[in-house]
Amino acid sequence: MLWSLYGNVLVQGILTGLVYGLMALGLSVIFGVVRVVNFAHGEFAVVAMYAAFVLFKQFGLDPFVSLLPIAAAFFVLGYGLQRTLINPFVSRPEHEQFILLVGLAIILVNGSLMVFGPDARSVNLPYSFDSWMIGEIIVDKVRVFAAIAALAVASLLFAFFRFTQTGVAIRACADNLVGAAVVGLDVKRLYALTFGLGMACVGAAGALMVTLTDATPMIAPAFTLLAFTIVIIGGMGSMAGAVVGGLLIGVVEAMASLVIAPSMKTMVSFGLLVLILALRPQGLLGRRA
């Protein structure tokens, strides 16, 4: 039946959108606190995909398990990057930050090409083609597991910012940098922690994404654009907005692929972005400056 077809597509879009939301959450966290736009965001996601691929091929480690060490490694990487490379650029003009991070993105893409080549790399899990039948709705196991994992990671991040002293201190830096420095908060350390947390989200999202699509260096810019689209739709700096934006983009892309054509889903996503900017420039859950 026609309604079951749309129902299947809607469910797949929601499940994929949760993974999109986790990827965009990292970008939103970094911008919301550090006020630096990570133009290498999609490139780091692809590096995480390759990391999950290598762990699966060499050690047989399921990406849903390797998600944890990859996220931890990306946290350390993000912390180190912020302390050494990015922190000197925090107070510099935006165009200098742009050049730095775009240069880093180019290095990551070409490094991936040198190591893995241009061919797509995939992770074939034993249950990759398994699914559940709920009425007339077919639900892929892999997408369900990926969505649950993405939701769990996002929930942990929300809980960290809401219920821990460090999380509250980071939020204080985001709300009032001068006030946070005056009361004695180590702003540079908190910035590094924030960048590390944002990178951990990217690492986790990349490990999940490799179960849904093949890894190739050329999809990195598309992931960066996707994350930007989601964050702008949800509201720059809004964590909840990143998740909502991811869900919305996931559903819109899935429906556009069915109703129009798979090649048109990106155009529809950008059309939604233009519409949101026209009607609500601060995003769905963003605040006016």
C-alpha positions in Angstrom: 0.0 0.0 0.0 1.0 3.6 -0.7 0.8 4.7 3.0 3.2 1.8 4.0 5.7 2.9 1.5 5.7 6.5 2.9 5.7 5.1 6.4 8.9 3.1 5.6 10.6 6.1 4.1 9.6 8.3 7.1 11.0 5.8 9.6 14.3 5.4 7.7 14.6 9.2 7.5 14.0 9.6 11.3 16.6 7.0 12.1 19.2 8.4 9.7 18.4 11.9 10.9 19.4 11.0 14.5 22.9 10.1 13.3 22.9 13.4 11.3 21.9 15.2 14.4 24.8 13.7 16.4 27.3 14.8 13.7 25.9 18.3 13.7 25.8 18.4 17.5 29.6 18.5 17.5 29.7 21.5 15.3 27.0 23.3 17.3 28.8 22.6 20.6 32.1 24.0 19.3 30.6 27.1 17.8 28.2 27.7 20.8 31.1 27.9 23.2 34.4 28.6 21.4 32.8 30.7 18.7 35.0 29.0 16.1 33.4 27.4 13.0 35.0 24.0 12.3 35.2 24.0 8.5 37.0 20.6 8.7 34.0 19.0 10.4 33.0 16.6 7.6 36.7 15.7 7.1 37.0 14.6 10.7 33.8 12.6 10.3 35.3 10.7 7.4 38.6 10.1 9.3 36.4 8.5 12.1 34.7 6.4 9.4 38.1 5.1 8.2 39.1 4.5 11.8 36.0 2.3 12.3 36.7 0.5 9.0 40.3 -0.3 10.0 39.3 -1.6 13.4 36.6 -3.8 11.8 39.0 -5.2 9.1 42.0 -5.7 11.4 40.4 -6.7 14.7 36.8 -7.6 13.7 35.6 -4.9 16.0 31.9 -3.9 15.4 31.6 -0.2 14.7 29.0 0.0 17.5 31.7 -1.1 19.9 34.6 0.8 18.3 32.5 3.9 18.7 33.7 4.3 22.3 37.5 4.2 21.7 37.1 6.3 18.5 35.1 8.9 20.5 37.8 8.9 23.2 40.6 9.3 20.7 38.8 12.1 19.0 38.3 13.8 22.4 42.0 13.8 23.0 42.7 14.9 19.4 40.2 17.8 19.8 41.6 18.8 23.2 45.1 18.9 21.8 44.1 20.7 18.6 42.4 23.5 20.6 45.3 23.9 23.0 48.0 24.0 20.4 46.7 25.1 17.0 43.3 26.7 17.3 43.5 28.6 20.5 45.8 31.3 19.1 43.2 31.9 16.4 40.1 32.3 18.7 40.5 36.0 19.0 41.6 36.6 15.4 39.3 37.7 12.6 36.9 35.1 11.2 38.6 34.9 7.8 41.9 33.8 9.5 40.0 31.0 11.3 38.4 30.0 8.0 41.8 29.7 6.2 43.2 27.7 9.1 40.4 25.2 9.3 39.9 24.9 5.5 43.7 24.2 5.2 43.3 21.5 7.9 40.4 20.0 5.9 42.5 19.9 2.7 45.2 18.1 4.6 42.8 15.5 6.0 41.2 14.8 2.6 44.5 14.4 0.8 45.9 12.4 3.7 42.9 10.0 3.5 43.4 9.7 -0.3 47.1 8.9 0.2 46.4 6.2 2.8 43.2 4.6 1.6 42.9 5.7 -2.0 39.8 7.0 -3.8 37.9 3.7 -3.6 34.9 3.4 -1.3 35.5 1.3 1.8 32.5 -0.5 3.4 31.8 -2.4 6.6 29.7 -5.5 6.0 28.3 -6.6 9.3 26.7 -10.0 9.8 23.3 -8.3 10.4 23.7 -5.5 7.7 20.7 -6.8 5.8 18.6 -7.9 8.7 15.3 -6.0 9.5 12.2 -6.2 11.7 8.7 -6.2 10.4 6.3 -3.9 12.4 3.0 -4.2 10.7 3.7 -3.2 7.2 6.8 -1.1 8.2 10.2 -2.6 7.6 12.9 -1.3 10.0 16.6 -1.9 9.3 18.4 -3.3 12.3 21.6 -1.3 11.5 19.7 2.0 11.3 17.9 1.3 14.6 21.2 0.5 16.4 22.8 3.6 14.9 19.9 5.8 15.9 19.9 4.4 19.5 23.6 4.9 19.8 23.4 8.4 18.5 20.6 9.2 20.9 22.5 7.7 23.8 25.6 9.8 23.0 23.6 13.0 22.6 21.8 12.3 25.9 25.1 11.8 27.7 26.3 15.1 26.3 23.1 16.9 27.4 23.4 15.4 30.9 27.0 16.5 31.1 26.2 20.1 30.3 23.2 20.1 32.6 24.3 18.2 35.7 28.1 18.5 36.1 30.1 21.4 37.5 32.4 21.4 34.4 29.4 21.5 32.1 27.9 24.4 34.0 31.2 26.2 33.8 31.4 25.7 30.0 27.9 27.1 29.7 28.9 30.1 31.8 31.8 30.7 29.3 29.4 30.5 26.4 27.0 33.0 28.1 29.5 35.5 29.4 33.2 35.0 28.6 34.4 38.1 30.6 32.3 37.2 33.6 33.6 33.6 33.6 37.2 34.8 33.4 36.6 37.3 36.3 35.3 34.7 38.7 38.4 32.6 38.0 37.4 30.0 35.5 40.2 28.6 33.3 38.7 29.6 30.0 41.4 28.1 27.8 41.0 24.7 29.5 37.2 24.9 29.2 37.5 25.8 25.5 39.8 22.8 25.0 37.4 20.5 26.8 34.5 21.8 24.6 36.4 21.3 21.4 37.3 17.8 22.6 33.6 17.0 23.3 32.6 18.4 19.9 35.2 16.2 18.3 34.1 13.2 20.3 30.6 13.7 18.8 32.1 13.7 15.4 34.1 10.6 16.1 31.1 8.7 17.3 28.9 10.0 14.4 31.6 8.8 11.9 31.8 5.4 13.5 28.0 5.1 13.1 27.9 6.6 9.6 30.2 3.9 8.2 27.4 1.4 9.0 25.1 3.4 6.8 27.3 4.5 3.9 30.7 3.7 2.4 33.7 5.7 3.4 35.4 7.8 0.8 37.4 11.0 1.0 35.2 12.8 -1.5 32.1 12.8 0.7 33.9 14.9 3.4 32.8 18.3 1.9 29.3 17.0 1.6 29.3 16.1 5.3 30.6 19.5 6.2 27.8 21.2 4.2 25.2 18.8 5.7 26.4 19.7 9.3 26.2 23.4 8.5 22.8 23.1 7.0 21.5 21.2 10.1 23.0 23.6 12.6 21.7 26.7 10.7 18.2 25.2 10.5 18.2 24.2 14.2 19.9 27.4 15.4 23.6 28.2 15.6 24.9 27.2 19.1 21.7 25.3 20.0 22.3 21.7 21.0 18.7 20.7 20.9 18.4 22.6 17.6 21.1 20.4 16.1 19.2 17.2 16.9 15.9 18.7 15.7 17.6 19.9 12.5 19.1 16.5 11.9 15.8 14.8 12.2 14.2 17.3 9.9 16.9 17.0 7.2 16.8 13.2 7.5 13.1 13.1 6.9 13.2 15.7 4.1 16.0 13.9 2.3 14.2 10.6 2.5 10.9 12.0 1.3 12.6 13.9 -1.5 14.3 10.8 -2.7 11.0 9.0 -2.9 8.7 11.8 -4.2 11.1 13.5 -6.6 14.5 11.7 -7.2 17.4 10.6 -5.0 19.7 13.1 -6.9 17.4 16.0 -5.8 17.5 15.5 -2.1 20.4 17.9 -1.5 18.5 20.6 -3.5 15.4 20.1 -1.3 17.5 20.3 1.8 19.0 23.6 0.7 15.6 24.8 -0.3 14.4 24.1 3.3 17.5 26.0 4.6 16.6 29.1 2.5 13.0 28.9 3.7 14.0 28.7 7.4 16.4 31.7 6.9 13.7 33.7 5.3 11.1 33.0 8.0 13.2 32.6 11.1 16.8 33.7 10.5 18.0 32.6 14.0 16.9 29.0 13.3 14.1 26.9 14.7 15.5 26.8 18.3 18.1 29.6 18.1 18.1 32.9 19.9 18.2 36.3 18.3 21.6 38.0 18.7 
